[in-house]
Amino acid sequence: MSTRGQGRVFQQKGSPYWYVAYYAHGQEKREPACHVRTGKKLEAATERNRHEAERFLKHRLGEIAAEQHGGRAFIGPEQARVKVDTLLDGVERDLKRRDKWDAKIESVVKIVRERFGTWRAVDITSEIVGKYIDALREEGYSNATINRRTQILAQAFKLSIRNKQLSEAPYIAKLSEVGNARQGFFETADFEAVIPHLPEYLRDFSRFGFLTYSGSWPWLFTSQLADCMVDQRWRACRRSLL
């Protein structure tokens, strides 16, 4: 019989695969045994697969020992299954609970979800996020817009650690926004100051564009707003913003 520190290999009733059991962070973990190199689950039909299962168990115990000596945090089977979608759901619940959820944040979360939602959280590394940032900059996005997206991701990881869903998070850099203001674009406060001076029929349309395109709306409404600029109230409002 194996001791608690050694773990064990066993067959689970009704399953054709070998399983391993071991203790990590004071709790017993059970999971299907997999080939260390290929990750393929091991069927219990052959003695050779039992040896491979024992090898997988030793690999797991080695990861636990490495963490105890200052190495990488151990990633158990529960953490390995967590998707970024789940983390973003947690952010949404947290912000709604604190009355900080709004349409602008919802739009940002949707964008991040479309990009990373199906990823396993443990596969998101600092390098992956760095490449995402580089790609957005090449597409012409401002540092401020990029920060809104990456910081939502960072917040999701921070919350997951607090809730004990994950044990570690990737480093996500925050870009400098000094001197990074975009020309020809409105921030939220400026946009809301303009809205009362627009014709009624353009207000909802403008809000939709502003939320959908994260502030990059002037090019979308050029022809419509050109008509409005003959209105003296619009001229006065525009001067006050310059």
Secondary structure, DSSP 8 states (H G I E B T S, - for coil): ---TTT-EEEE-TT-SBEEEEEEETTEEEEEE-B-TTT--B-BTT-HHHHHHHHHHHHHHHHHHHHHHTT-S----HHHHH-BHHHHHHHHHHHHHHTT---HHHHHHHHHHHHHHTTSBGGG--HHHHHHHHHHHHHTT--HHHHHHHHHHHHHHHHHHHHTTS-S----------TT---TT---HHHHHHHGGGS-HHHHHHHHHHHHHTTT--TTTTHHHHHHHTTSHHHHHHHHHH-
